Amino acid sequence: MVASPDSAHFAKTGPAAGSDIKLLRTHESEKLERIRHTFSHVMAMAVQRLFPKAQVTIGPSIDYGFYYDFDAPEPFTEKDLKAIKKEMIKIINKGLPVIREEVNREEAKRRIEALNEPYKLEILEGLQEPITLYHLGDEWWDLCAGPHIESTKELNPKAFSLDSVAGAYWRGDENRAQLQRIYGTAWETPEELQEYKRRIEEAKRRDHRKIGKELGLFIFSEEVGPGLPLWTPKGTVLRSTLEDFLKAEQVARGYLPVVTPHIGKVDLFKLSGHWQKYKDDLFPMMGENEDEGFVLKAMNCPFHIQIYKSQLRSYKELPLRYAEFGTVYRYEQSGELGGLTRVRGFTQDDAHLFVTPEQLNDEFLKVVELIQATLKALQLDQSFRARLSFRDPNNKSKYLGSDDAWEKAQSAIRQAVETMGMEHFEGVGEAAFYGPKLDFIVRDALDREWQLGTVQVDYNLPERFDLEYVAEDGSRQRPIMIHRAPFGSLERLIGILIEQYAGDFPLWLAPDQVRLLPVTADHWAYADEAAAQMRQLGVRVEVDKSGERLGKMIRNAEKAKIPVMSVIGDKEVEAQALSIRTRREGDLGSIALADVLERLKKALSDRSDF
């Protein structure tokens, strides 16, 4: 569920706990992970007891639970899930020991062939010796690296549930067998399970797809295609407000706006390395061959590089900060799409900074400060952690560049977070293929974690594109690139914000900020006059002239989650005032129109409540 520039967007995430509501892992114990992993084995054992022809594939612990993939002759039903759960409780209550066994490849193969389990044979091919098996008592076993608990006695039969069945391709390949994936959730105590279920229900209530439809912010059309949102006027206002906010912050920090095309030559992405790394995740090439082919833009950095490279740069011009709200396209699999949080066309608040080595640390810190200011404005700064997403030293073939370049880049990131005293942790293997990054992991109102802002240090693309600047001594030197995106994907951010606020946006973000409710047509003229004065201040205001009864107009405004509403009757007209009610504070009584205008002006300027 990531949102960051360039390659980080290609990370794949699956459903959590059998739901398309993404409840990401928070700070949970290692023991709980072992419990969940063991629950997955218990479930597989129960399935094969009840459905002897079902074959098992993989069954890990995941965020908030576990799953197992099965190749079964018939689809699993709700009735089957109840039976499987009942059988799992029987297994748990037996208190079976969980036994780890090491065997050589030949022995593992012999045992698998005896079971006639072809999926296990394929898994075995990718394993290194020693091969480890985990047994539940003396009845059932599977290939597994662990870890597990010591006995099913440690599993609480009242602290788990089986949630759903979904389709899953073997090895994630749509050309391979279609399997059935059973999702479950598991906890240490029944109380934790109940709290989890409460949060699931709250997440459903806050679902951005449901609220987005109710508030009329965006739609999806089968005629247009899945994963391609269409923004209504109100949704467009919300997008524009976020864009205008960040653009103003960027201008104040010396960023220069640029605009780049939606398509580019395949050769451009070959040079950057994206074509080789992510060809299957890009939309199909346009053109007869790769020498002359074009593709839809999947990232902005190669285009910004071309603007930098269009003329020889001097050290006096650096740092150069190019910023663009650029729409990019990724060919996500249909099963991975999810409202606004996983789409095929999305807009990045992308920027690329070209800096000298001497400027790197200072510019990196400034970007981090911008991201922090952005999170504060969105009220997402109360609980976040910084992840130092570094290269996996044991799998260097995944990454471009020299050890020296990676060490310099990672040191710059580590120094920045230590200088700022930020809570942080290292994510080994989470780096982009061309450089390490600092990711901001934000916890929302439902205690879910999301990756939002990101900043990356890149020595490699300047090398691949042969970028230069003239140094003070007249020599040609290589700049360093910083990739950054405080929002990440604008679509994804809006989906998160809808759920964070449950559609009840703060005043500055709300598509409709004020609604005036004249009691009768006799009060329309004054309402129009008040609205005109508000619009001069940039307030988004509507006058309800529906002719509905006052109670219905109030209910409609509440349903639309309008931050400020005002009933206008004879008293308000006579006093040149407005009777104000806000969603945050309720009834504020009659306030002079001039004072209302002043308070609105200040609230919008400060991005505060009325």
C-alpha positions as CSV (number, residue, x, y, z in Angstrom):
1,M,0.0,0.0,0.0
2,V,2.8,2.3,-0.6
3,A,2.9,5.8,-2.1
4,S,6.3,7.1,-3.1
5,P,8.1,8.3,-6.2
6,D,9.0,5.9,-9.0
7,S,9.7,2.2,-8.2
8,A,8.2,2.2,-4.7
9,H,4.8,2.3,-6.3
10,F,5.4,-1.1,-7.8
11,A,5.3,-2.9,-4.4
12,K,2.5,-5.4,-4.2
13,T,0.2,-5.8,-1.2
14,G,-2.6,-8.2,-0.8
15,P,-5.8,-8.2,1.2
16,A,-5.6,-8.1,5.0
17,A,-7.5,-10.4,7.2
18,G,-9.8,-11.5,4.4
19,S,-11.0,-8.0,3.7
20,D,-10.2,-5.3,1.1
21,I,-10.1,-2.9,4.0
22,K,-6.4,-2.5,4.6
23,L,-5.6,-2.7,8.3
24,L,-1.9,-2.6,8.3
25,R,0.4,-4.2,10.9
26,T,1.0,-2.1,14.0
27,H,3.4,-2.9,16.9
28,E,2.5,-6.5,17.6
29,S,4.5,-9.1,19.5
30,E,6.7,-11.7,18.0
31,K,4.7,-14.3,19.9
32,L,1.5,-13.1,18.2
33,E,3.2,-13.7,14.8
34,R,4.1,-17.2,15.9
35,I,0.5,-17.8,17.1
36,R,-0.9,-16.7,13.8
37,H,1.5,-18.8,11.8
38,T,0.5,-21.8,13.9
39,F,-3.2,-21.0,13.4
40,S,-2.6,-21.2,9.6
41,H,-1.2,-24.7,10.0
42,V,-4.1,-25.8,12.2
43,M,-6.5,-24.5,9.5
44,A,-4.7,-26.4,6.8
45,M,-4.8,-29.6,8.9
46,A,-8.5,-29.1,9.5
47,V,-9.2,-28.5,5.8
48,Q,-7.4,-31.7,4.8
49,R,-9.3,-33.6,7.4
50,L,-12.6,-32.4,6.1
51,F,-11.6,-32.3,2.4
52,P,-9.0,-35.0,1.8
53,K,-8.7,-34.1,-1.9
54,A,-7.7,-30.5,-1.1
55,Q,-4.0,-29.7,-1.7
56,V,-2.1,-27.1,0.3
57,T,0.3,-24.6,-1.0
58,I,1.5,-21.7,1.2
59,G,0.1,-20.4,4.5
60,P,1.9,-17.5,6.2
61,S,1.0,-15.2,9.0
62,I,0.0,-11.7,7.7
63,D,-1.1,-8.4,9.1
64,Y,-3.8,-9.1,11.7
65,G,-4.1,-12.8,10.9
66,F,-3.2,-15.6,8.5
67,Y,-4.2,-17.4,5.3
68,Y,-3.6,-20.6,3.4
69,D,-4.0,-21.3,-0.3
70,F,-5.8,-24.5,-1.3
71,D,-6.4,-26.3,-4.6
72,A,-9.8,-27.9,-3.8
73,P,-12.2,-29.6,-6.1
74,E,-15.2,-27.5,-5.0
75,P,-15.5,-23.9,-3.9
76,F,-15.5,-23.4,-0.1
77,T,-18.8,-22.0,1.2
78,E,-19.8,-20.2,4.4
79,K,-21.0,-23.5,5.7
80,D,-17.6,-25.0,5.0
81,L,-15.9,-22.2,6.9
82,K,-18.0,-22.9,10.0
83,A,-17.1,-26.6,9.7
84,I,-13.4,-25.8,9.3
85,K,-13.5,-23.6,12.4
86,K,-15.2,-26.3,14.4
87,E,-12.5,-28.8,13.3
88,M,-9.7,-26.3,14.2
89,I,-11.1,-26.0,17.7
90,K,-11.0,-29.8,18.1
91,I,-7.3,-29.8,17.0
92,I,-6.4,-26.9,19.3
93,N,-8.1,-28.6,22.3
94,K,-6.0,-31.7,21.7
95,G,-2.9,-29.7,22.8
96,L,-0.8,-31.1,19.9
97,P,2.9,-30.5,20.1
98,V,4.4,-28.4,17.2
99,I,7.6,-30.3,16.2
100,R,10.4,-29.0,14.0
101,E,12.3,-31.5,11.9
102,E,15.2,-31.1,9.6
103,V,15.6,-33.5,6.6
104,N,17.6,-33.5,3.4
105,R,16.1,-32.8,0.0
106,E,15.8,-36.4,-1.0
107,E,13.9,-37.3,2.1
108,A,11.6,-34.3,1.8
109,K,10.9,-35.2,-1.9
110,R,10.2,-38.9,-0.9
111,R,7.6,-37.8,1.7
112,I,5.9,-35.3,-0.5
113,E,5.6,-37.8,-3.4
114,A,4.0,-40.2,-1.0
115,L,1.4,-37.5,-0.2
116,N,0.9,-36.7,-3.9
117,E,1.3,-33.0,-3.3
118,P,2.7,-31.4,-6.5
119,Y,2.6,-27.8,-5.1
120,K,4.9,-28.9,-2.3
121,L,7.3,-30.4,-4.8
122,E,7.5,-27.1,-6.6
123,I,8.1,-25.2,-3.3
124,L,10.8,-27.7,-2.5
125,E,12.7,-26.8,-5.7
126,G,13.3,-23.3,-4.4
127,L,14.5,-24.3,-0.9
128,Q,18.0,-24.7,0.4
129,E,19.1,-27.4,2.7
130,P,18.5,-28.2,5.5
131,I,14.8,-28.6,4.7
132,T,12.6,-27.9,7.7
133,L,9.2,-29.6,8.3
134,Y,6.8,-28.6,11.0
135,H,4.5,-31.3,12.4
136,L,1.2,-31.0,14.3
137,G,1.4,-34.1,16.5
138,D,2.0,-37.2,14.4
139,E,-0.9,-36.6,11.9
140,W,0.0,-33.6,9.7
141,W,3.1,-31.7,8.5
142,D,4.2,-29.1,6.0
143,L,7.3,-27.6,4.5
144,C,7.9,-24.5,6.6
145,A,10.7,-22.2,7.8
146,G,8.8,-21.3,10.9
147,P,8.7,-19.9,13.5
148,H,5.8,-21.5,15.5
149,I,4.7,-21.9,19.1
150,E,5.5,-25.1,20.9
151,S,2.0,-26.5,21.3
152,T,-1.6,-25.8,20.2
153,K,-2.3,-25.4,24.0
154,E,-1.0,-21.9,23.5
155,L,-3.7,-21.1,21.0
156,N,-6.9,-19.6,22.4
157,P,-9.9,-21.2,20.6
158,K,-12.0,-18.1,21.4
159,A,-9.5,-15.7,19.9
160,F,-9.7,-16.4,16.2
161,S,-12.1,-16.4,13.4
162,L,-12.3,-17.4,9.7
163,D,-13.3,-14.4,7.7
164,S,-13.5,-15.0,4.0
165,V,-12.5,-17.0,0.9
166,A,-10.9,-15.2,-2.0
167,G,-9.3,-16.3,-5.3
168,A,-5.5,-16.4,-5.6
169,Y,-3.3,-17.5,-8.5
170,W,-0.5,-19.9,-7.8
171,R,2.7,-17.9,-7.5
172,G,0.7,-14.8,-8.2
173,D,0.7,-15.7,-11.9
174,E,-2.7,-15.3,-13.7
175,N,-1.6,-18.0,-16.2
176,R,-1.2,-20.6,-13.4
177,A,-3.8,-22.5,-11.3
178,Q,-6.6,-20.6,-9.6
179,L,-6.5,-21.4,-5.9
180,Q,-8.8,-20.7,-3.0
181,R,-7.4,-18.5,-0.2
182,I,-9.0,-18.8,3.3
183,Y,-8.3,-15.7,5.4
184,G,-8.5,-15.7,9.2
185,T,-7.6,-13.4,12.1
186,A,-6.1,-14.5,15.3
187,W,-5.2,-12.9,18.6
188,E,-3.9,-13.8,22.1
189,T,-7.2,-13.1,23.9
190,P,-10.9,-13.0,23.0
191,E,-10.9,-9.3,24.1
192,E,-8.3,-8.4,21.4
193,L,-10.4,-10.3,18.8
194,Q,-13.5,-8.3,19.8
195,E,-11.6,-5.0,19.6
196,Y,-10.3,-6.0,16.1
197,K,-13.9,-6.8,15.0
198,R,-15.0,-3.4,16.3
199,R,-12.3,-1.7,14.3
200,I,-13.3,-3.6,11.2
201,E,-16.8,-2.4,11.5
202,E,-15.6,1.1,12.1
203,A,-13.4,0.8,9.0
204,K,-16.4,-0.3,7.0
205,R,-18.3,2.8,8.2
206,R,-15.4,5.0,7.1
207,D,-14.8,3.2,3.8
208,H,-13.8,5.9,1.4
209,R,-15.6,4.2,-1.5
210,K,-18.9,4.4,0.5
211,I,-18.3,8.0,1.8
212,G,-17.0,9.2,-1.5
213,K,-20.2,8.1,-3.2
214,E,-22.4,9.6,-0.5
215,L,-20.6,13.0,-0.7
216,G,-20.4,12.9,-4.5
217,L,-16.6,13.1,-4.8
218,F,-15.6,10.6,-7.4
219,I,-17.0,7.7,-9.4
220,F,-15.7,4.6,-11.3
221,S,-17.2,3.7,-14.7
222,E,-17.1,0.3,-16.3
223,E,-17.1,2.0,-19.6
224,V,-13.9,3.9,-18.8
225,G,-12.3,0.9,-17.1
226,P,-11.4,-0.3,-13.6
227,G,-8.8,1.6,-11.6
228,L,-9.4,4.9,-13.4
229,P,-11.4,7.3,-11.1
230,L,-13.5,10.1,-12.5
231,W,-13.6,13.2,-10.3
232,T,-16.8,15.1,-9.9
233,P,-16.8,18.9,-9.4
234,K,-16.8,18.5,-5.6
235,G,-14.0,15.9,-5.7
236,T,-12.0,18.1,-8.1
237,V,-12.3,21.0,-5.6
238,L,-10.9,18.7,-2.9
239,R,-8.0,17.7,-5.2
240,S,-7.3,21.3,-6.2
241,T,-7.3,22.5,-2.6
242,L,-4.6,19.9,-1.7
243,E,-2.6,20.8,-4.8
244,D,-2.8,24.5,-4.2
245,F,-1.7,24.0,-0.6
246,L,1.4,22.0,-1.6
247,K,2.2,24.3,-4.5
248,A,2.2,27.3,-2.2
249,E,4.5,25.5,0.2
250,Q,6.9,24.5,-2.7
251,V,7.0,28.1,-4.2
252,A,8.0,29.4,-0.7
253,R,10.8,26.9,-0.7
254,G,12.2,27.6,-4.2
255,Y,10.7,24.9,-6.2
256,L,10.2,25.4,-10.0
257,P,7.0,24.0,-11.7
258,V,7.4,21.8,-14.7
259,V,4.9,19.9,-16.9
260,T,5.8,16.7,-18.8
261,P,4.0,14.5,-21.3
262,H,1.9,11.4,-20.5
263,I,3.9,9.2,-22.8
264,G,7.5,8.7,-23.6
265,K,9.8,6.5,-25.7
266,V,10.6,3.1,-24.5
267,D,14.3,3.9,-24.8
268,L,14.0,6.6,-22.1
269,F,12.8,4.0,-19.6
270,K,15.4,1.5,-20.7
271,L,18.1,4.1,-19.9
272,S,16.6,4.7,-16.5
273,G,16.3,0.9,-15.8
274,H,12.6,1.0,-15.2
275,W,11.8,-0.9,-18.4
276,Q,14.0,-3.8,-17.4
277,K,12.8,-3.9,-13.8
278,Y,9.1,-3.3,-14.2
279,K,8.1,-4.1,-17.8
280,D,5.3,-6.3,-16.7
281,D,3.8,-3.6,-14.6
282,L,3.7,-1.0,-17.4
283,F,0.9,-0.6,-19.9
284,P,1.6,-2.3,-23.2
285,M,3.9,-0.5,-25.6
286,M,2.5,1.6,-28.4
287,G,4.3,1.1,-31.7
288,E,5.5,-1.9,-33.8
289,N,8.8,-2.4,-32.1
290,E,10.9,-1.3,-29.1
291,D,13.2,0.9,-31.2
292,E,10.3,3.2,-32.0
293,G,7.8,2.3,-29.3
294,F,6.2,4.6,-26.7
295,V,4.7,3.7,-23.3
296,L,2.4,5.5,-20.9
297,K,4.4,7.3,-18.3
298,A,4.8,5.3,-15.2
299,M,7.2,7.7,-13.4
300,N,8.2,11.3,-13.8
301,C,11.9,11.3,-12.9
302,P,13.3,10.5,-16.4
303,F,11.4,13.5,-17.8
304,H,12.6,15.9,-15.2
305,I,16.1,14.6,-15.9
306,Q,15.7,15.6,-19.5
307,I,14.8,19.2,-18.5
308,Y,17.9,19.3,-16.3
309,K,20.0,17.9,-19.1
310,S,18.7,20.4,-21.8
311,Q,21.6,22.7,-21.0
312,L,24.9,22.7,-19.2
313,R,24.4,23.7,-15.6
314,S,26.6,25.6,-13.3
315,Y,27.1,25.0,-9.6
316,K,25.7,28.5,-9.2
317,E,22.3,27.2,-10.4
318,L,22.1,24.3,-7.9
319,P,20.1,23.2,-6.1
320,L,17.5,22.9,-8.9
321,R,14.1,21.8,-7.6
322,Y,11.6,20.7,-10.3
323,A,8.1,20.0,-9.1
324,E,5.1,18.5,-11.0
325,F,1.7,17.1,-10.2
326,G,2.2,14.5,-12.9
327,T,-0.3,11.8,-13.7
328,V,1.3,8.3,-14.2
329,Y,0.0,4.9,-15.2
330,R,0.6,1.4,-13.8
331,Y,-0.9,-1.8,-15.1
332,E,-2.1,-3.1,-11.7
333,Q,-3.8,-6.5,-11.8
334,S,-7.6,-6.2,-11.4
335,G,-7.5,-8.2,-8.2
336,E,-5.2,-5.6,-6.6
337,L,-7.4,-2.6,-7.3
338,G,-9.1,-1.0,-4.4
339,G,-11.0,2.2,-4.6
340,L,-8.6,5.2,-4.6
341,T,-5.9,3.4,-2.7
342,R,-4.8,1.2,-5.6
343,V,-5.6,2.6,-9.1
344,R,-4.1,2.4,-12.6
345,G,-3.9,6.1,-13.2
346,F,-2.8,8.4,-10.4
347,T,-1.2,11.8,-9.8
348,Q,2.0,12.2,-7.9
349,D,3.1,15.3,-6.1
350,D,6.5,14.6,-7.5
351,A,9.7,16.6,-7.3
352,H,13.3,16.0,-8.2
353,L,16.1,18.0,-6.7
354,F,19.6,18.2,-8.4
355,V,22.2,19.1,-5.8
356,T,25.9,19.2,-5.2
357,P,27.5,16.8,-2.6
358,E,27.9,19.8,-0.3
359,Q,24.2,20.6,-0.5
360,L,22.9,17.1,0.0
361,N,22.4,17.0,3.7
362,D,20.9,20.5,4.0
363,E,18.4,19.9,1.1
364,F,17.5,16.5,2.5
365,L,16.6,18.1,5.8
366,K,14.5,20.8,4.1
367,V,12.5,18.1,2.3
368,V,11.9,16.3,5.6
369,E,10.7,19.5,7.1
370,L,8.3,20.0,4.2
371,I,6.9,16.5,4.7
372,Q,6.4,17.2,8.4
373,A,4.7,20.5,7.7
374,T,2.4,18.6,5.2
375,L,1.5,16.0,7.8
376,K,0.8,18.7,10.4
377,A,-1.6,20.6,8.0
378,L,-3.4,17.3,7.3
379,Q,-3.6,16.5,11.0
380,L,-1.6,13.3,10.5
381,D,1.4,14.3,12.5
382,Q,0.3,13.0,15.9
383,S,1.7,9.5,15.4
384,F,4.2,8.6,12.7
385,R,7.4,6.7,12.4
386,A,10.2,7.1,9.9
387,R,11.4,4.0,8.0
388,L,15.0,4.0,6.7
389,S,14.3,1.9,3.6
390,F,17.8,0.5,2.8
391,R,19.3,-2.0,0.3
392,D,19.4,-5.7,1.2
393,P,23.2,-6.4,1.4
394,N,22.5,-10.0,0.7
395,N,20.7,-9.4,-2.5
396,K,22.7,-6.6,-4.3
397,S,21.7,-7.8,-7.7
398,K,18.3,-6.2,-7.2
399,Y,19.8,-2.7,-7.1
400,L,21.8,-0.4,-9.4
401,G,25.0,1.3,-8.5
402,S,28.2,0.8,-6.5
403,D,28.6,-0.1,-2.8
404,D,30.2,3.3,-2.3
405,A,27.2,5.2,-3.7
406,W,24.8,3.2,-1.6
407,E,26.8,3.8,1.5
408,K,26.9,7.5,1.0
409,A,23.2,7.7,0.3
410,Q,22.2,5.6,3.3
411,S,24.5,7.6,5.5
412,A,22.9,10.8,4.4
413,I,19.5,9.5,5.3
414,R,20.6,8.1,8.7
415,Q,22.3,11.4,9.6
416,A,19.2,13.4,8.7
417,V,16.9,11.4,11.0
418,E,19.4,11.5,13.8
419,T,19.9,15.2,13.4
420,M,16.2,15.8,13.7
421,G,15.7,13.3,16.5
422,M,13.0,11.4,14.7
423,E,11.7,8.0,15.8
424,H,12.9,5.6,13.1
425,F,13.6,2.0,12.2
426,E,15.4,0.3,9.4
427,G,13.6,-1.5,6.6
428,V,16.2,-3.7,5.0
429,G,15.3,-4.6,1.4
430,E,12.7,-1.7,1.1
431,A,14.9,0.6,-1.0
432,A,14.1,1.6,-4.5
433,F,16.2,-0.1,-7.1
434,Y,18.3,3.0,-7.7
435,G,18.6,4.3,-4.1
436,P,17.6,4.2,-0.4
437,K,14.7,6.3,0.9
438,L,13.1,7.7,4.0
439,D,9.5,6.7,4.3
440,F,7.0,8.3,6.7
441,I,4.7,5.7,8.2
442,V,1.5,7.3,9.6
443,R,-1.0,5.8,12.0
444,D,-4.6,6.9,11.4
445,A,-7.7,7.2,13.6
446,L,-8.2,3.4,13.4
447,D,-4.6,2.6,14.4
448,R,-3.8,1.5,10.8
449,E,-0.4,2.3,9.4
450,W,0.1,3.9,6.0
451,Q,3.2,4.9,4.1
452,L,2.7,8.5,3.0
453,G,5.6,11.0,2.4
454,T,8.9,9.7,1.1
455,V,12.3,11.1,0.1
456,Q,15.0,9.2,-1.7
457,V,18.7,9.8,-2.3
458,D,19.9,8.8,-5.8
459,Y,23.5,8.6,-7.1
460,N,22.6,6.2,-9.8
461,L,20.2,7.9,-12.3
462,P,22.6,10.9,-12.6
463,E,25.3,8.3,-13.6
464,R,23.0,6.5,-16.1
465,F,21.9,9.7,-17.7
466,D,25.4,11.2,-17.6
467,L,24.3,14.4,-15.8
468,E,26.9,17.1,-15.1
469,Y,27.4,20.6,-13.8
470,V,30.3,22.9,-14.0
471,A,32.0,23.1,-10.5
472,E,33.6,26.3,-9.1
473,D,37.0,25.1,-10.3
474,G,35.7,24.6,-13.8
475,S,35.6,20.8,-13.7
476,R,32.6,18.7,-14.7
477,Q,31.0,17.1,-11.7
478,R,28.1,14.7,-11.2
479,P,25.0,16.1,-9.3
480,I,23.1,14.0,-6.8
481,M,19.3,13.6,-7.2
482,I,16.7,13.7,-4.4
483,H,13.3,12.3,-5.3
484,R,10.5,13.4,-3.0
485,A,6.7,13.2,-2.7
486,P,5.0,14.5,0.5
487,F,1.6,13.2,-0.6
488,G,2.7,10.3,-2.8
489,S,-0.3,9.5,-4.8
490,L,-3.0,12.2,-4.6
491,E,-5.7,9.6,-5.2
492,R,-4.5,7.4,-2.5
493,L,-4.0,10.3,-0.1
494,I,-7.6,11.4,-0.6
495,G,-8.8,7.9,0.1
496,I,-6.9,7.8,3.3
497,L,-8.1,11.3,4.3
498,I,-11.7,10.4,3.6
499,E,-11.4,7.5,6.1
500,Q,-9.3,9.5,8.6
501,Y,-12.0,12.2,8.8
502,A,-14.9,9.8,8.0
503,G,-15.8,12.4,5.4
504,D,-16.0,15.1,8.0
505,F,-13.3,17.3,6.5
506,P,-11.7,20.3,8.3
507,L,-13.0,23.6,7.1
508,W,-10.1,24.4,4.7
509,L,-10.4,21.1,2.9
510,A,-14.1,20.7,2.7
511,P,-15.5,20.9,-0.9
512,D,-18.5,22.8,0.5
513,Q,-17.5,24.9,3.4
514,V,-20.6,26.9,4.2
515,R,-24.3,26.4,3.5
516,L,-26.9,29.1,4.0
517,L,-30.4,28.0,4.7
518,P,-33.0,30.8,4.0
519,V,-36.3,29.9,5.7
520,T,-38.4,31.3,2.8
521,A,-37.9,32.9,-0.6
522,D,-38.2,36.3,1.2
523,H,-34.8,35.6,2.7
524,W,-33.0,34.6,-0.5
525,A,-31.7,38.1,-1.3
526,Y,-29.9,38.5,2.0
527,A,-28.6,35.0,1.7
528,D,-27.2,35.8,-1.8
529,E,-25.6,39.0,-0.5
530,A,-23.9,37.1,2.4
531,A,-22.8,34.4,0.1
532,A,-21.3,36.9,-2.4
533,Q,-19.2,38.5,0.4
534,M,-18.0,35.1,1.5
535,R,-17.0,34.2,-2.1
536,Q,-14.9,37.3,-2.2
537,L,-12.8,35.8,0.6
538,G,-12.5,32.5,-1.2
539,V,-15.1,30.7,0.8
540,R,-16.9,27.8,-0.9
541,V,-20.6,28.6,0.0
542,E,-24.0,27.4,-1.2
543,V,-27.4,28.9,-0.7
544,D,-30.1,26.2,-0.4
545,K,-33.1,27.4,-2.5
546,S,-34.7,24.0,-2.7
547,G,-37.8,25.2,-1.0
548,E,-37.7,22.2,1.4
549,R,-38.9,22.6,5.0
550,L,-36.2,24.0,7.3
551,G,-35.8,20.7,9.1
552,K,-35.1,18.9,5.8
553,M,-32.6,21.5,4.7
554,I,-30.7,21.1,8.0
555,R,-30.7,17.3,7.7
556,N,-29.4,17.6,4.2
557,A,-26.6,19.9,5.3
558,E,-25.7,17.5,8.1
559,K,-25.7,14.5,5.8
560,A,-23.4,16.3,3.4
561,K,-21.1,17.0,6.3
562,I,-21.0,20.8,5.7
563,P,-18.6,22.3,8.3
564,V,-20.6,25.6,8.8
565,M,-24.3,26.1,8.2
566,S,-26.6,29.1,8.9
567,V,-30.3,29.4,9.2
568,I,-31.5,32.8,7.8
569,G,-34.9,34.2,8.9
570,D,-36.4,37.6,9.7
571,K,-34.2,38.1,12.8
572,E,-31.0,37.5,10.9
573,V,-32.0,39.8,8.0
574,E,-33.0,42.6,10.4
575,A,-29.8,42.3,12.5
576,Q,-27.5,41.7,9.5
577,A,-26.4,38.6,11.2
578,L,-26.2,34.8,10.7
579,S,-27.3,32.1,13.1
580,I,-24.3,29.8,13.0
581,R,-24.1,26.1,13.6
582,T,-20.8,24.1,13.1
583,R,-20.2,20.4,13.0
584,R,-17.3,20.7,15.5
585,E,-19.0,22.9,18.1
586,G,-22.7,22.8,17.5
587,D,-25.0,25.9,17.8
588,L,-23.0,29.2,18.2
589,G,-26.0,31.5,18.1
590,S,-26.4,34.7,16.2
591,I,-23.2,36.3,15.0
592,A,-22.9,39.6,13.1
593,L,-22.2,39.0,9.4
594,A,-19.1,41.1,9.5
595,D,-17.8,39.0,12.4
596,V,-18.6,35.8,10.5
597,L,-16.6,37.0,7.5
598,E,-13.7,37.8,9.7
599,R,-13.7,34.5,11.5
600,L,-14.0,32.6,8.2
601,K,-11.1,34.6,6.8
602,K,-8.9,33.8,9.8
603,A,-10.0,30.1,9.9
604,L,-9.1,29.5,6.2
605,S,-5.8,31.4,6.6
606,D,-4.8,29.4,9.7
607,R,-6.4,26.1,8.4
608,S,-8.3,26.0,11.7
609,D,-11.9,25.5,12.7
610,F,-14.4,28.3,12.5
